[in-house]
């Protein structure tokens, strides 16, 4: 029954790990890219809609530019990405063209998705490509991204894309078989988990760390991406992408990798965007009464429930809401800047209006702009 979440999926986001498509020693793995393209084209022939998020541009650029070591500085990484991205997309283009399948390159930054208008524009573009039968191939726009606006790894980017296109299934193809009870490199007796119903702290602890510089993420970023798309009602399959035939086997119902089940409560698209796409600019520490009102009574946040403010933010920015133990339980868009909040925290609404004037919002965060985590 659980594997029907895979076999029955129509719109699928596939994230391709960089270690599958390229290596520093050999450059692009053209044979594997050809095999993978055939496997994806086969899924497409089954009336599935495919969106790809492919890593590998930087590693491909290392070979193309003749670099001796993995680049450490941002400008050198961006140069490698610029050289490698065209190299990578050309390889995909050629392989898919041989099978009569059209593809399109799409480059995104975190800034593109944190702006609601640009988020919706990106959604319309990708939806149109899908309707035209084209496979979008997405990567982070490393050439222009800097640390403040980059996703940081393509697992996170792919998870955002799964939300962006309303995917039925999110598949992460990597060089590992899935999630184990422990790190199999440290303990050969570790067992592969077939299904994960809930991502607990123990599950996240079992994720371990990244294997190397070629992969900016690691198992932990894959787990976090699965956690985020699960809140949107999307299942995640983490599996070994090699050989490429494993992909066809998974969609035929065979047991491959680790399947992460979606959560019972699906966040609406806008609230998922607030919770998992926007980066917070500050924190609000709330008293017990405010926490209870937000969590269980669907109320908006008023100034009277705020105990403390951390960070500097403006009206419209995203902030985290913390309880008195420092645990984050919600994110929201504030109607008041940190400077104004410092003047009114803990005050009743009538007192707020006297200090700030009647033009200010009564709510610090309106319930429509609040996402419970």
C-alpha angles and dihedrals in degrees: 000000000000092000088058085076084070102036092046097046114119104178112045132181111207119197112199117203119229093234089063098054103032145016132192092239100045104023117212115012097224095177092055093045088054092050092046092049090053091050092050092046088054090055088049090054087059089066093259122143112229130199117181129205107191129189123194105088096114094045090047089050092054090062094041093052094041094237115173097210138025107278115254104184121075094236091053092046089050091049091050090048092051092051095041100044095065089044091052097045091047089056092051092044093053095047095047092043089058087062096044094252121138121218134187130205118231123182120195139181129198088252090061091061100035089064106076095214093050090044090057092044090053089049092052092048094050093044090052092050090050091050089052090055093249122139110227113217108203132192135165111268094245092168093071103019122105129189093272095057105026123106088227096222137022093240088069092043092050091050089054089049091052087059092040094058098033093243123196092210138017116208123190113197111199142151091264128077095233137280118336130198086247137003102291090208089064099033118030088192092065113125127228113240112226097192133016113196097182132017103230129177087260090056091050090049090053090056094081123188139306120284098226151326095287089069112055090190127041135189092304092060089049091053091048091049090050089050092052097047089044087064087058091053096258125133121224127213117196111192145149110273095205125117092032090221088074088077092060090045092054092052090047088061101261118143106262129159127326121317117208112203121222121253120260095242115060116207115224113252096255093048091047087053090052093046101044112013104046120073115227121242098194149351135250120205109210132198122242093261093055092046091052092047093051097041102042110015103044094237131155120246116260128194091248092070097054117102101174143359129218127190135013118278142155133226109289096028123127118251136178122241114217131187123228090275091059094251116144111230104160146016128210149162112260124222093201132057122242090251092056093042090055088061097047107031111132094014129125118250094254091054091047090056091052093052101040101024131244095286094075122092117262090222122064087203120011115222090240088061095045125094120194113215 
